[in-house]
Amino acid sequence: MSIGTIVLDPGHGQYGNRHFPCENYEGDFFEGTQNFVLASYLKAELEKRNFEVILTRKNVWDDPSLSERGETAGKNNAILFLSIHSNAPGPASDKDAYHSVRGAVTYYSLTDEEDVPFFMALNREVSKVMNTPDRGIKTREYPDKPGVDYYGVIRASVASGCRRAALIEHGFHTNPEDALFLQSDDCLKRLAAAEAEVIDRFLGVGSCI
């Protein structure tokens, strides 16, 4: 019996954002593909813990709009919307330090202060398993629109009725250490199990959802 529905959103499409090329890993890796792989492993881990899990991308080649992704949460009465990503420095960053920037960060909705401990624990666990800096949890406001979430998937999720919405940047795919982790199936399986444990601890049986 399900203890609640969780919507996982593997960010981007199949070929979104090329990874740093890592030695001993043949071929190209992309954020959009690896997001899908991690989300699939996390889905399996959460289902072991009796959550119902819905992916916004049913196939790796799918690429729904931001609003479609977020609205999936409200349409299914989800208790959590989690968008899965990896990061890259902005265009204004120091080019000499571009590949050295790393770490995990979680963005959550401006409307949700109740779940700060949950998101802090989740981001801390991601950082620990990836052995990458913990860049903390943050809210991000839309420019010139006070009180409006910047990320479209978070906005759409909250508007659809799911206030517990977040976007996790699992390290930087532009960094060789973070990218090496994100290109390994074994590492992604380990990360998925660790994330599922935190989610279960805060939202599973015995918690106040």
N, C-alpha and C positions, 0 to 999 in steps of 0.2 A: 504494500500500500504506500502510495507516494506521500511524503511529508511536506511537499511543496514543489512548485515549478520554478526552475531557473532557466533563464535565457542566456546562452553564450553567443557572443557575436565575434567570429573570427574576422578581424579588420581587413579592409581592402579586398581586392580581387586576387586571382591566382598569381599574377605576375606583378603585384604591387611592391615596389621598393626592393631593389637588389641588395643582398647581403654582402658584407665584406668577404672577399674570397679567402677561405681558410685552407691551409696546407692539409693534404691527405683526405680532403673532401672533394670528390670529383663532381663536376657539373656546377650549374648555377643554383643558388638558393635565393628565395624571395620572401619578404615579410608576409605577403598575403598567403603563400603556401604554408609557411611554418606556423602562422597563426592558426590555420585550419587544422594542422596536425596536432598542435597543442590543445586546441579546443576539443578535438575528437577524443584525445586521451583524458582530458578533464571531464568530459561528458561520461565516459565509462567509469571513472572513479566516483563521480557523484551518484551515478545510478547504483553503484554498489552500496551506497549509503542511503538508498531509498528516496532520492530526489528524482523528480521527472525533469528531464533536460531537453531543451529545444535549441537547435542551432539555427542562426539566421541564414547561414549558407549551408544548404543541404549537400551540395557538391563543391569540390574545390574550385571549380570554374565559375560558380555563382558570384554575383556582385550586386546585391540589392541596394537601393538608395539608403541614405542615412535615416530618413524618416521611416522607411519600411523596417529597417533593423530595430530601431527603438520602439516602434509601435507593436512589435511582436510581443513585448513584455506585457503591456496592458491588455492586449487581446487574449492572452493566456493566463491572466491573473498571477503573473510571476512575482515571487518574493525577492528576486534579484535579477538585475540585468548587468552583465559583465562583458565589456568589449575588450577583446584581446589584441594587443599590439606589441611592436617593438619600436624603438625610438631612433631618431637621427638628429644631429645638431641643426639648428636653423641656418638659413642662408647668411645671416650676419655674424656667424660664429668665426672664431679665429681659425683660419685654414690650416695653420701649423699644428693646431691642437685638435683638429677635426676628428681624427681616429682615436684619440686618447680619451675622449669623453665617454663615460659609461655610468651605469646605475639604473635602478628601478624606481619608478614613480607612479602613483595612482591618483587619478583625478576623479572627484566625486561631485555630486550635484550641490549647488549652492543652497538648495532647499532641504538638505539632509545633514543636520548636525548630530542626529541621534546615533548614526552608524560610524562615527569617527573611530572608536576603538576597534571595530571590525576591520575597517579599511587599513588602519595602522598595522594591525596584526597580519593582515594579508600581504601588504607590501613588504613588511619586515621579513616574512617567510620567503617571499620571492627573492629578496636580496640575499638572504642567508643561503638558500639552495643554489642560487646562481653564483655565489661568491662575488657579488658586485655591490657597489655602494648603495645604501638606502637613501634615496633622494627625497623621501617623505611622501606625504599625501597633500593634495592641494585642491582648491577649487579654481576655476578659471572663468572669468566673466567676459561676456561678449563685448567688444569695443563699443563704447558710446551707448550701451544698453544695460544700465544698472539692474542687477538682479536676474539677468538672463544668462543661462549657461552657455559657454562658448561652443562646446562639442555638440554637434547635431544629434548624435545617437543618444546622448544623455538628455538633451532637451526633449526629444521625441518620446523617450521612455517615461520621463516624468509627466509629460503632457498626457500620455496614455493611461496614467494611473499607477505606475511603478516608481515610487520615489527612491528606492534603494538601487541607484544606478551609478556605475563607475566604469572608468576606462583605465586599464593597466598597461603601462609601457614596460615590457619585460626586457630591460636592458637596452643597449644601443646596437642595432644590427650593423652599424658603421664601425664598431669597435671590434678588433680581432678576438679579444677574450670573450666578450658577450656573444659575438657571432658564432664562435666555435661551440659554445654551449647550445645555442639555439639551432644549430645544424645537426645535433646529435639526437637520435630517437631515444636512446637510453636516458639522456639528460632531460628531455621533454617529458618522458614518462615519470621520472622522479619529481619533476616540478609539478606535474598534474596531481600526483598523489599528495604532495605537501599542501598545495592550494586547497584540495578537496577536504583535507583534515581541518584546516582553518575554517572553511565555509561550514562544515558539519558542526564544528565546536560552537559557532555563533548562531547558526540558523537551523541546526538539526534538532532531533528529539531532545527535549529537556531545556531548550533555549526559549527565550521569549521572542518569537518572530514578529 
